[in-house]
């Protein structure tokens, strides 16, 4: 195993058991409810099902990115064990956390000349970021050095295909992704948007379909269209969901039926991302030729 630590943020949506098993360090983005801040950093969190139930009931959380001071505090703690760190951050096209972590890393290295921190803008979100971390862990445990691993991530991060659907257009309206009129009309006629993360790490609408089941199948259709030369090379796919486990399992079954991939990691979408996507969101992540 390499002599460096991989650092992720909470939006990678990796199960806590996986994080502990592979000795990863995590920085948490925050969400604010009624003036109270929740995150893994504060030690106060709302259980995911309860969080999404509250959103369904009308709760309107806000979110907060990682700041440079928080990053430095994390590096100080990790620095007690190792001076080399590989930080994989949420896409800069979605959050300012990457830039904050980069600034924090520079400050830490100025005060700790024997340290080395490489911060990578994943251009990924949710378990797309998690899949990139998963591959980085495999690389590290196979003996890849810090620099080699960082280079591998830079070369392959745009091969992480994202495709997701939301259940309620009004959450996209709140985030500025669709107009209010489109949200109203779409809800009336049961339109479900299908979106992805592009090469610049931004969320983009792809198309809409009518009905929930068609939107879930569309995720696997998108996989079929974009897997390309990675067909047969995906030994695992990742699926995240905002309190829609049965729908996530349906997508996993479709992937198994079409591609024969039985290994699938399914987990909740972190509240800081789920705040903007809304309950019922389901996302599929895999390796493919291009987004």
Secondary structure, 3 states (H helix, E strand, C coil): CCCCEEEEEHHHCCCHHHHHHCCCEEECCEEEECCEEEECCCCECCCHHHHHHHHHCCCCCEEECCCHHHHHHHHHHHCCCCCEEEEEECCCCCCCHHHHHHHHHHHHHHHCCCCEEEEEECCCCHHHHHHHHHHHHHHHHCCCCHHHHHHHHHHHHHHEEEEEECCCHHHHHHCCCCCHHHHHHHHHCCEEEEEEECCCCCEEEEEEEECHHHHHHHHHHHHHHHCHHHCCCCCCEEEEECCCHHHHHHHHHHHHHHHCCCCEEEEECCHHHHHHHCCCCEEEEEECCCC
